[in-house]
Amino acid sequence: MHFTKMQGLGNDFVVFDGIRQPVDLQPEVIRAIADRHFGVGCDQVLLVETATSPGSDFRYRIFNADGGEVAQCGNGARCCAVFVRRAGLTDKGVITVETLTGRLTLQHRSNGEITVDMGIPQLAPADIPFRASEVSSEYLLSTGGDTLRIAAIGMGNPHALLRVPNVAEAPVATLGPRIETHPDFPERCNVGFLEVRDRGHIHLRVWERGAGETLACGSNACAAVVAGIRWGELDHTVAVTLPGGILQIEWAGLGQAVRMTGPARVVFDGVWPLSEADCTSRREA
Ligand SMILES: N[C@H](CCC[C@H](N)C(=O)O)C(=O)O
């Protein structure tokens, strides 16, 4: 299978064209491809397919490095927009892609960046999903003897957000997996550690569900801005500085879609696997 390695602010992807070639992505194959020592290495595998609903240009599927399929990936959506034009699958400037749970609009900008309409954030606990009796801008989460104040927000995928005084010292590697697998998030969650610098700028580090800490997470950046606005600490246009770079996020408020703008880059093209013999060279199952 032919693939293209891509990245959006260092959040990296192996992207397959599922329209012009048969692609079989079983969980164990995803894990093998994502393996940074025995495979290609990536945070997520993306699959572009023929749209199944009218009004969409493509179907866009997302698989985390752990092999699980999920419904949203913001950095991947920007890479998808670049992928389909570079592959000659479309020459449109505005592309609509359908995902497991919704539809995204991807817009090429004159400076080469991509703006994604990420949809309306889910705030009702049942939609996130998150175990809480009512909607709130802040919840208490008990873990390991600590009680944490978090925001819980859905962007087509679930996110927990914690305020920290300094992202550089945030306990991402220890607290991230504990919150990712907390029972109050029945489908697990992505965990954002956010430092509010001013009303138009935050710093963010993210422990991603199914991938661990990544250099950037587009959907969590959107959720973090929604959380900060609902806490009354942010204005409606925010620069989000992540370890891999900066995203521009806009949210006009309740009932409105979140818009994210940032880069997407091609790294190289490849073939997976080269041959069955090469497959056996991977870490033994
Ligand atoms: N780990 C995420 C999927 C990838 C999201 C991230 N790479 C982005 O840019 O939004 C999840 O399990 O919901």
The ligand as a Gaussian input file, in Angstrom:
#p B3LYP/6-31G(d) Opt

LIG

0 1
 N       -5.946000      11.112000      19.978000
 C       -7.209000      11.652000      19.452000
 C       -7.218000      11.538000      17.916000
 C       -6.186000      12.458000      17.263000
 C       -6.429000      13.898000      17.612000
 C       -5.276000      14.864000      17.366000
 N       -4.109000      14.324000      16.730000
 C       -5.760000      16.145000      16.703000
 O       -4.973000      16.812000      16.007000
 O       -6.950000      16.514000      16.945000
 C       -8.390000      10.859000      20.045000
 O       -8.193000       9.706000      20.426000
 O       -9.493000      11.428000      20.120000

